[in-house]
Amino acid sequence: MGRGATSQNGLIECSTDKILEKLTAAVNTQNKTSECKLDYILKKLTAVSAKTNAARLWRGCLWCTPAPRREAGTVRRTVDDMKVFFQSCKGFDPHQTTDFYNSWAETYEQDSETMKYRAPQLAVDFLNDHFCGNRGDAQVLDVACGSGLAAKLMFDLGFKHFVGVDGSKGMLEQAAKSGLYRELKLALLGTDPLPAQTGEFDVVIIVGALRDGFVPVSIIRELYKTTKPGGYVCMSRVDPKSESGNKYKTSMERELQLMVEEGLWSPVDTKEMHRYMIDVYNDKSKDEKKEDFLHGTMYLYRKSLNKL
Ligand SMILES: C[S@@+](CC[C@H](N)C(=O)[O-])C[C@H]1O[C@@H](n2cnc3c(N)ncnc32)[C@H](O)[C@@H]1O
């Protein structure tokens, strides 16, 4: 039997590389607790070494008790750890994605540094370069705010008034620790409406969430609606390396252009971001020393003055 093959009795003989991928796909369809999912995996494996490795991988991942090295809080996860972690979230829907962020929230910022995640810094600089107005007075809506990385950077540039929205309670709890947000709202965008009034914000920013399995393209009109006439919508996203990612980008750019043609807003600038973050979705280069980077794109639009 080859690596990763399933025997006739349904047991799986495979290398640890393959374990997470195969079994995650199987248990993701089951409505069970974390510990039940791990039990299911262990029963499916024949080799003792594979069981040990699977348990270790899973405990470091999504549904299980965090591994001791994470609890210690002092030992950082490596890029390879992050690659294993990210294998577990492939193909997630938005509900599963926000659960994933719940489980990740506590070490999100530390791990983001490890992954050289530069998107918030690049997006905030991009916005700041174009922003005309009084930063201290501007009302900012941080959509899919996560732990608040963008607001922290904007605060340093003089922005003071923030409202945050995210679908992950755990991430909102981290954002609350920043003390920067006057309100933090839980909403699963695409399912729940954007919890904001029409024409409420001078700046709406969304970083790292406009992608397949996260926030749908339809949310863009809601971002526009909650912006004041003359206000800015800043959107930053990772560029796809997959067919579904390409489809998302095409459909997003079509929507952006359609809204220009409808006279709702005008483009201020679009910019490619090099080295958005290390490509932790690709575990093929796991054993190689070189780091593969993902790139991204930032879009800045300004709402027409005559629209509400
Ligand atoms: C990559 S993180 C980005 C967080 C933050 N903007 C940053 O750059 O650090 C993606 C965030 O999007 C949130 N998210 C994903 N899908 C969502 C949805 N459908 N509705 C609301 N939040 C969502 C996640 O909970 C997570 O906090």
The ligand as a Tripos MOL2 file, in Angstrom:
@<TRIPOS>MOLECULE
LIG
   27    29     1     0     0
SMALL
NO_CHARGES

@<TRIPOS>ATOM
      1 C1         -6.6790   37.8350    8.0860 C.3       1 LIG1
      2 S1         -7.7130   38.3810    9.4000 S.3       1 LIG1
      3 C2         -7.5200   40.1260    9.1990 C.3       1 LIG1
      4 C3         -7.7500   40.8680   10.4800 C.3       1 LIG1
      5 C4         -7.2850   42.3030   10.4540 C.3       1 LIG1
      6 N1         -8.0260   43.0790    9.4980 N.3       1 LIG1
      7 C5         -5.8050   42.3250   10.1630 C.2       1 LIG1
      8 O1         -5.4200   42.6910    9.0450 O.co2     1 LIG1
      9 O2         -5.0400   41.9330   11.0460 O.co2     1 LIG1
     10 C6         -9.3430   38.0980    8.7510 C.3       1 LIG1
     11 C7        -10.4480   38.5190    9.7000 C.3       1 LIG1
     12 O3        -11.6650   38.4550    8.9810 O.3       1 LIG1
     13 C8        -12.6610   37.9500    9.8410 C.3       1 LIG1
     14 N2        -13.7170   37.3870    8.9910 N.ar      1 LIG1
     15 C9        -13.5850   36.4190    8.0590 C.ar      1 LIG1
     16 N3        -14.7660   36.1890    7.4550 N.ar      1 LIG1
     17 C10       -15.6530   37.0340    8.0240 C.ar      1 LIG1
     18 C11       -17.0460   37.2870    7.8330 C.ar      1 LIG1
     19 N4        -17.7670   36.6260    6.8920 N.pl3     1 LIG1
     20 N5        -17.6480   38.2290    8.6020 N.ar      1 LIG1
     21 C12       -16.9400   38.9080    9.5270 C.ar      1 LIG1
     22 N6        -15.6320   38.7210    9.7490 N.ar      1 LIG1
     23 C13       -14.9900   37.7930    9.0130 C.ar      1 LIG1
     24 C14       -11.9340   36.9340   10.7020 C.3       1 LIG1
     25 O4        -12.6440   36.6410   11.8830 O.3       1 LIG1
     26 C15       -10.6040   37.6200   10.9190 C.3       1 LIG1
     27 O5        -10.6250   38.3980   12.0830 O.3       1 LIG1
@<TRIPOS>BOND
     1     1     2 1
     2     2     3 1
     3     2    10 1
     4     3     4 1
     5     4     5 1
     6     5     6 1
     7     5     7 1
     8     7     8 2
     9     7     9 1
    10    10    11 1
    11    11    12 1
    12    11    26 1
    13    12    13 1
    14    13    14 1
    15    13    24 1
    16    14    15 ar
    17    14    23 ar
    18    15    16 ar
    19    16    17 ar
    20    17    18 ar
    21    17    23 ar
    22    18    19 1
    23    18    20 ar
    24    20    21 ar
    25    21    22 ar
    26    22    23 ar
    27    24    25 1
    28    24    26 1
    29    26    27 1
@<TRIPOS>SUBSTRUCTURE
     1 LIG1         1 GROUP 0 **** ****
